[in-house]
Amino acid sequence: MRPGSDETSGFDLSGFIRAEEPSTGDLDLEARDAQRRRDTEIHADEAADGYEVEYRKLRLERVILVGVWTEGTTAEIDASLAELAALADTAGAEVIETLYQKRDKPDPGTYIGSGKVRELKEIIEATSADTVVCDGELSPSQLVALERELDIKVIDRTMLILDIFAQHAKSREGKAQVALAQMEYLISRVRGWGGNLSRQAGGRAGSNGGVGLRGPGETKIEADRRRLRSDMARLRRELSGLDTSRSIKRAQRAASLVPQIAIAGYTNAGKSSLINAMTGAGVLVENALFATLDPTTRKAELADGRHVVFTDTVGFVRHLPTSLVEAFKSTLEEVVEADLMLHVVDGSDPFPLKQIDAVNTVISDIVRSTGAVPPPEIIVVNKIDQADPLTLAELRHAVDDVVFVSALTGEGIKELEARIELFLNSRDAHLLLKIPFTRGDIVSRLHQHGTVLSEDYAEDGTLMDVRIPTQLAQELQSYVVEPTSA
């Protein structure tokens, strides 16, 4: 199929409809690797047959990265293109060349300008590249112009991220969210070959003007867009039903009095590794961008005996496509509805402050769309065993309320747990209670949901000096001996 084809009716959603994978992280990783090996064999067969899967999948293709440098230093543009290369590698492509153009703003016609287009075409001919990946979101006209000039497939950063999401989604909700985001992006980019794709209106003379007066009927592009709109409406209904189920589960967790802690941050910052280090959960860990798409919730016990629930969420990235933020809104609400957010930062990244800004931008978008109040956060700088000491010093100076850890070596994990305990204690009521011996169930709840500072026995009950959630304190007011100072 040639570049520019409008065969959206051949839009392949099967790329992310996979069999259910095992729940443990190691087995998930084995299944993901096996799928990539199958993709290699499929791609080889397709190449032999001389055709191409339409939804521009990147797996096993030779790609050239193209960027536009409009601001910042050379180190920043190098870091941006390095991240694009990591995205391409995660999608399964082989990066063979990188090219960027310095200009005030992207060229409205071809993104990089006619001179760079000629240079890029020479590189394509010399390297036999399959695909050009642009580090930005291309308009439909830029996409068409570049494919016409280069005569190979051209995709942008958004399409690349969508391809990765399609490969990694596992749950029913995750697959539906990715499919909706893909369709929202595709609907404005359906392209055709002109009037030869029109469906001429039929019928008896007089019904539509008769012989010689019949206009072209619904074009192929119009039919494809109508079909996409219909599929998008179906997916929105499906996600609405799944969102109801997720809301019920969130309400049940809130009623359980167990503090909810969301782990958020930049993609590949080590969020899954951190939740494993703190809970021993065995969550999938892979050195790849967007390895986690489906939220993972795990219960853990802190050193003081208090139980908490950690939720591992999808990672963020610079210029995260708006359609993805909207499609994953129900998932990302896990972050803003938590009692505490651990904002994980990759300390080994050359520009960690830009990661923090990118994550804060996405969270602000979610807060605006939902009207929720963002939770308190603790900045957790991970991978300190791999970080530049100068970068860590910069973070200490620029960021307040920060904890430095290594999920790999365990360094700083105890300090992080202590900070979590300190935060939870600051939200609790400090009470002295006398619990009758007949109410052992209350004593058990106090141990499970609070911090028992001391426990003694009187003639008529158990004296307990405790810090407990405010909601539980209100329920037990009748057992209060005297409130204590915090």
Secondary structure, 3 states (H helix, E strand, C coil): CCCCCCCHHHCCCHHHCCCCCCCCHHHHHHHHHHHHHHHHHHHHHHHHHCCCCCCCCCCCCEEEEEEEECCCCHHHHHHHHHHHHHHHHHHCCEEEEEEEEECCCCECCCECCHHHHHHHHHHHHHHCCCEEEECCCCCHHHHHHHHHHHCCEEEEHHHHHHHHHHHHCCCHHHHHHHHHHHHHHHCCCCCCCCHHHEEECCCCCCCCCCCCCCCEEEEHHHHHHHHHHHHHHHHHHHHHHHHHHHHHHHHHHHHCCCCEEEEEEECCCCHHHHHHHHHCCCCCCCCCCCCCCCCEEEEEECCCCCEEEEEECCCECCCCCHHHHHHCHHHHHHHHCCCEEEEEEECCCCCHHHHHHHHHHHHHHHHHHHCCCCCCEEEEEECCCCCCHHHHHHHHHHCCCEEECCCCCCCCHHHHHHHHHHHHHHCCEEEEEEECCCCHHHHHHHHHHCEEEEEEEECCEEEEEEEECHHHHHHCHHHEEEECCC
